[in-house]
Amino acid sequence: MKRLALLKHLREQGCVFIREGGSHSWWGKPQQNRRSSVPRHTEINDHLARKICKDLGIPFGK
């Protein structure tokens, strides 16, 4: 999955950008007090994208 597609999906689900880390961006869902790191690679493995969505409490979308 492309990183930009995942970030678009996160925004559509109500997630917000928190901060930049060393090699990751931190995203969160304030309503549920959840957060997850998203690597800054152009391609993100589907397995990892599912885990990020699960961490944030949102459905996985492709």
Backbone as JSON, one array per atom type, in Angstrom:
{
  "sequence": "MKRLALLKHLREQGCVFIREGGSHSWWGKPQQNRRSSVPRHTEINDHLARKICKDLGIPFGK",
  "N": [[0.85, -1.17, 0.0], [0.56, 2.22, -0.79], [2.13, 4.88, 0.95], [0.97, 7.46, 0.98], [-1.69, 6.85, 0.34], [-2.43, 5.41, 2.6], [-2.18, 7.4, 4.58], [-4.16, 9.17, 3.72], [-6.41, 7.58, 4.14], [-6.28, 7.36, 6.94], [-6.76, 10.04, 7.7], [-9.38, 10.33, 6.73], [-10.71, 8.7, 8.49], [-10.71, 10.1, 10.8], [-8.31, 10.45, 12.13], [-5.39, 12.17, 13.35], [-2.38, 13.98, 12.63], [0.38, 13.81, 14.79], [3.2, 14.16, 15.46], [6.56, 14.34, 14.08], [8.88, 11.72, 14.1], [12.07, 10.06, 14.47], [12.43, 8.24, 12.21], [9.85, 7.83, 11.65], [6.39, 8.84, 11.47], [4.1, 10.09, 13.81], [0.79, 9.26, 14.4], [-2.55, 9.8, 15.55], [-5.68, 9.01, 17.21], [-7.63, 11.08, 18.69], [-10.19, 10.93, 19.96], [-10.37, 8.36, 20.99], [-8.09, 8.13, 22.39], [-5.77, 6.93, 21.23], [-2.75, 5.94, 19.53], [-0.28, 5.61, 16.9], [2.71, 4.66, 15.15], [3.82, 5.59, 11.92], [5.76, 4.44, 9.35], [8.17, 6.19, 7.29], [8.27, 5.25, 4.58], [7.89, 4.81, 1.04], [6.34, 2.67, 0.2], [4.21, 0.67, 2.11], [3.92, -2.29, 3.81], [1.07, -4.43, 3.56], [0.38, -5.94, 5.8], [1.54, -4.49, 7.9], [0.14, -2.09, 7.58], [-2.44, -2.93, 8.26], [-1.98, -3.48, 10.99], [-1.38, -0.9, 11.95], [-3.85, 0.38, 11.53], [-5.42, -1.2, 13.25], [-4.2, -0.58, 15.71], [-5.04, 2.05, 15.92], [-7.72, 1.77, 16.07], [-9.44, 1.71, 13.86], [-11.15, 0.7, 10.82], [-9.49, -1.37, 8.39], [-8.65, -0.18, 5.25], [-8.4, -0.37, 1.73]],
  "CA": [[0.0, 0.0, 0.0], [1.32, 3.46, -0.82], [2.05, 5.64, 2.2], [0.01, 8.55, 0.83], [-3.03, 6.27, 0.4], [-2.7, 5.08, 4.01], [-2.39, 8.66, 5.31], [-5.48, 9.67, 3.33], [-7.38, 6.74, 4.85], [-6.25, 7.74, 8.35], [-7.46, 11.33, 7.83], [-10.82, 10.1, 6.5], [-11.25, 8.01, 9.66], [-10.67, 11.01, 11.95], [-7.0, 10.46, 12.78], [-4.66, 13.42, 13.17], [-0.94, 13.93, 12.72], [0.84, 14.27, 16.09], [4.55, 14.69, 15.36], [7.55, 13.58, 13.33], [9.9, 11.07, 14.9], [13.32, 9.88, 13.74], [12.15, 7.69, 10.88], [8.42, 7.55, 11.63], [5.45, 9.91, 11.82], [3.14, 9.62, 14.81], [-0.6, 9.6, 14.12], [-3.4, 9.4, 16.66], [-7.13, 9.21, 17.17], [-7.85, 11.7, 20.0], [-11.44, 10.52, 20.6], [-10.17, 7.08, 21.67], [-6.78, 8.2, 23.03], [-4.92, 5.9, 20.62], [-1.75, 6.46, 18.6], [0.57, 4.61, 16.25], [3.74, 5.25, 14.3], [3.73, 5.24, 10.51], [7.09, 4.64, 8.78], [8.24, 7.11, 6.15], [8.63, 4.55, 3.35], [6.87, 5.05, 0.02], [5.47, 1.49, 0.22], [4.01, 0.09, 3.44], [3.4, -3.64, 3.73], [-0.33, -4.51, 3.97], [0.32, -6.47, 7.16], [1.84, -3.37, 8.78], [-0.97, -1.14, 7.46], [-3.52, -3.49, 9.09], [-1.61, -3.3, 12.39], [-1.53, 0.52, 12.25], [-5.3, 0.63, 11.64], [-5.88, -1.86, 14.46], [-3.73, 0.22, 16.83], [-5.81, 3.29, 15.98], [-9.13, 1.43, 16.26], [-10.21, 2.02, 12.65], [-11.15, -0.42, 9.87], [-8.45, -1.36, 7.35], [-9.22, 0.08, 3.92], [-7.4, -0.37, 0.66]],
  "C": [[0.89, 1.23, 0.0], [1.09, 4.24, 0.47], [1.0, 6.75, 2.12], [-1.44, 8.05, 0.89], [-3.4, 5.92, 1.84], [-2.97, 6.35, 4.8], [-3.75, 9.27, 4.98], [-6.57, 8.9, 4.06], [-7.44, 7.12, 6.33], [-6.99, 9.05, 8.57], [-8.96, 11.16, 7.68], [-11.48, 9.46, 7.72], [-11.15, 8.86, 10.93], [-9.36, 11.03, 12.7], [-6.28, 11.76, 12.45], [-3.16, 13.16, 13.31], [-0.52, 14.5, 14.07], [2.22, 14.92, 15.97], [5.41, 13.81, 14.46], [8.54, 12.97, 14.3], [11.17, 10.95, 14.07], [13.1, 9.36, 12.34], [10.67, 7.33, 10.73], [7.64, 8.84, 11.89], [4.47, 9.32, 12.82], [1.76, 10.16, 14.48], [-1.45, 9.11, 15.28], [-4.87, 9.64, 16.38], [-7.52, 9.74, 18.56], [-9.13, 11.23, 20.72], [-11.28, 9.24, 21.4], [-8.83, 7.02, 22.4], [-5.86, 7.07, 22.55], [-3.91, 6.58, 19.7], [-0.91, 5.33, 18.05], [1.59, 5.33, 15.38], [3.59, 4.71, 12.88], [5.11, 5.48, 9.9], [7.05, 5.55, 7.56], [8.8, 6.42, 4.91], [7.54, 4.84, 2.32], [5.88, 3.89, -0.06], [5.4, 0.95, 1.64], [3.33, -1.26, 3.24], [1.95, -3.66, 4.23], [-0.49, -5.02, 5.39], [0.56, -5.34, 8.16], [0.71, -2.33, 8.75], [-2.17, -1.62, 8.29], [-3.25, -3.26, 10.58], [-1.78, -1.84, 12.81], [-3.01, 0.86, 12.43], [-5.86, 0.0, 12.91], [-5.46, -1.07, 15.7], [-4.56, 1.47, 17.03], [-7.31, 3.03, 16.14], [-9.99, 1.8, 15.08], [-10.18, 0.81, 11.72], [-10.03, -0.25, 8.85], [-9.12, -1.15, 6.01], [-8.12, 0.13, 2.89], [-7.77, 0.57, -0.43]]
}
